[in-house]
């Protein structure tokens, strides 16, 4: 492992302006340290890129390789990463050069062993927690980690719990993301006409986000028309819209990695009676879900409201088993910030959280789909819609 003590290269002496103030990062770090002590841990091994970003601003997809940020109960913060991410950390994070450690890309390298040595150097001798529930730690590297540092304690929810309630500055990032989502929908509505090419619609939606200063979202924008409108996953392949068609879209603007997802089914040519009935049900269900969101209430109440409306309208066969989830600053492969709104979820909602609500009806028997969704902020008395778009049926002739 390489310890860096020399000054950063001149080109990187001026870091990129951080998305938040030094005071905000200091507050986050202190909250994390206090949570660490409350949990009786002497250090936390953070493998989740969301944790790295939240606590220091460090922004990279380098988590695809072995990478770990260490927080000690004393408040020390150190990063073990590869050479390509040295300047990334210097440029995007609050870390000083001496807090960045490099494991070498050579045959026989053991970054897990280097991490164990780093803990020794930092004087960590007690209970060590780690994040296992993340794409930043594969099964293979996890097994190497446990071999090098026995007795690790799963603390996957320690930072995640702190991230759930957003600061005023984070809420502004979500508002910017919601504006970008609205801008993308504007483009889709304009282009979704008979004969339109799906690729042009995707390009315009993603372009609206980039033109507004936004980022790539945590997963691909989802687009499907015709039979593909009944899918709620991205798939490869493009077609032109028919004279009468249905186009399901799920996308998210992302600003400083913060998301505010939306979902719509746009009808082209004409709307069937079933489409209209499903849309009416989706509006009612979305409104009922918003009414169920209150600080102190369990997330399961929101799912129950969603199911109650759809089932009463005879659409239980077409609805899903979840109706939304948390939003935050997240990385690939998905923009979901768990947990989800599902049956019986006991997690208590709190003021300052941001959620994406999606009402999804996929009727395979009828071959028709209807979706409706946007992101909301939990307030002291309920919710605030972050989108400026209304809930009217979108029909393009």
Secondary structure, 3 states (H helix, E strand, C coil): CEECCCCCCHHHCCCCCCCCCHHHHHHHHHHHHHHHHHCCCCEEEECCHHHHHHHHCCCCCHHHCCCEEEEECCCCEEEEECHHHHHHHHHHCCCCHHHEEECCCCCCCCHHHHHHHHHHHCCCCCCEEECCCCCCCCHHHHHHHHHHCCCCEECCHHHHHHHHCCCHHHHHHHHHHHHHHHHHHHHHHHHCCCCCEHHHHHHHHHHHHHHCCCCCCCCCCEEEEHHHHHCCCCCCCCCECCCCEEEEEEEEEEECCEEEEEEEEEEECCCCHHHHHHHHHHHHHHHHHHHHCCCCCECHHHHHHHHHHHHHCCCCCCECCEEEEECCECCCCCCCEEEEEECCCCCECCCCCEEEEEEEEEECCCCEEEEEEEEEEECCCCEEECCCCCCCCCEEC
